[in-house]
Amino acid sequence: MSENAKLTRGSIPGHLVSQTLPMILGVAAIMSIGLVDAYFIGQLGSEQLAAISFIFPVTIAMGSVGVGVMVGINSVVARALGEEDVEKAQRRGMLGLLFAIASGIIVGLALFFALDPLFSLLQAPDHLLPFIRTYMQPFALGFPLQMTIMGINGVLRGQGEAKRTSLVSITYAAANWVLDPILITGAFGIGGLGIVGAAYATLAGWACGIVLGFFLMRRAPLRIEPSSLRNCSIGEPLVAMLKVAGPAAFSNSINPIGLSVLTALIASQGEAAVAGFGAAGRVQSFAVVPLLGLSGSIGAIIGQNWGAKQYDRARHAILLAGAFCIGWGLFIAALLAFNGDWFADFFTEDPQVIEEFSSYLSIAAWGYAGFGLLIVSNGALNAVDKANLALLQSFARVFLIMLPVAWVLRGRIGSAGIYTGELAANVIGGAIAALIVWRVLKRGSPRT
């Protein structure tokens, strides 16, 4: 067995812990950016906090494009290593990195020129558009930086280098932590720039992450080797990656798209509802960090074992991962649902915003276990070249459950009905996803 396919031997629980813990730290660092941004932007006023609530799902959707590309690179690299074909893994990793950068340029420019119609479609009030535009213009132009990081992390994850991936994430998050108070509200005698300062802090963080990422790849088994693409067919590895990256990008984008629609629905309930929903969403993003970390690590574990035809190990991994999702989801739901007001105090003193914040957590938090089952199942399906199934179940969760339920109940119980739509989507969607991934892995019929 190849030394590079290290996840095909040894303890599966041990691999889950060793791969997931660094991922948790990395994801926590990334998610903390949103919390820190919301905290300092909240000090600027309720209008700015409402503006960032409209921005949040769009930036998450943009990040989801990157996650999809990263998952595609992860999948093809991990399976190639499981097949003990290091040269194939090297070619696919290098091509994936170049594809990530090119995608970042195209998507970033498209967003830049579509800002006003996009946020008008999301029902953002006219008086908030200047705040939104000020933040989103530099964010869109800097998006290729984020995609470069995603490409680097995809190559590292496919090798099972979770610690190095997390170091990249922690580095650009730490830069953001330091720069946020300086650039948003002002510190150390430096005047703040307002909401645009948050965008500049994010871009600077990405730049720091890229520098470290390239340094770490020089020391990894699969390195940056442009010569690996010389005299080889680009079509086959590109198609193999896009078969996973395309559906994975859409799959990861569906949730923030649904979140954007929910935000538009909540806008009819007033600005306080939007601000409360957006701030609570930041807390929620941080609460599900262990689930996101697990969904990020499961792909390399299952992908390498699937490529090596060790199907029992892949099934063992998904069972343990599912059990963790249920346990953590219920624990964190209880913590947040009964302490919503306390968490809200960190973001605002507006009683209406606090009420909506607490209401959202008391309802939606009980679906976190199901959400974990869904994203971990998607990670496993992407790893075994079943990305279309992951896309289908993500689509059904949002468009067949969440939005219809939210639309119907909104007219009856207001914003609480919208939050119930998210709860229903996570509970039902998670149960269905668990059944689908188990049936796929039980068949043990990969496409190599």
JOGIDA-V993200 format. One line per field, one symbol per residue. phi: phi as a letter, one per 40 degrees, with the letter a starting at -180 (. if undefined). psi: psi as a letter, one per 30 degrees, with the letter a starting at -180 (. if undefined). A space follows every 50 residues. Layout:
phi=???
psi=???
This chain:
phi=.cccccccbgccdcccccccdccccccdccccdcccdccccccciccccc cccccdcccccccccccccccccdcccccccccgbccccccccccccccc cccccccccccdcbccccccccgccdccdcccccccccccccddcccccc cccccccccgccccccccccccccccdccdccccbgafgbccbgccdccc cccccdccccdcdcccccbcdcbcbdccccfbccdccccccccccccccc ccccccccccccccccdcchcccccccccccccddcccddcccccccccc ccccccccgcccccccccccccccdcccdcccccccccbdccccccbabc ccccccdcccccbcdcbcccccdccccccccccbgbccccccccccdccb bccccccccdccbgccccccccdccccccccccccccccccccfbcbb
psi=kkffiffglakeeeeeeeeeeeeeeeeeeeffeeeeeeeeeffflfeeee efeeeefeeeeeeeeeeeeeeeeeeeeeeeeefhieeeeeeeeeeeeeee eeeeeeeeeeeefgeeeefeeggkleffeeeeeeefeeeefgefeeeeee eeeeeeeffgieeeeeeeeeefeeeeeefefefdfklhgkklfaefeeee eeeeeeeeeeeeeeeeffglejljiffffkhlkfeeeeeeeffeeeeeee effeefeeeeeeeeeffffleeeeeeeeeeeeeeeeegeeeeeefeffee eeeeeeeggieeeeeeeeeeeeeeeeeeeeefeeeeeggeeeeeffelgj eeeeeeeeeeefefffgeeeeeeeeeeeeeeefghhfeeeeeeeeeeeff deeeeeeefefegbeeeeeeeeeeeeeeeeeeeeeeeeeeffehilj.
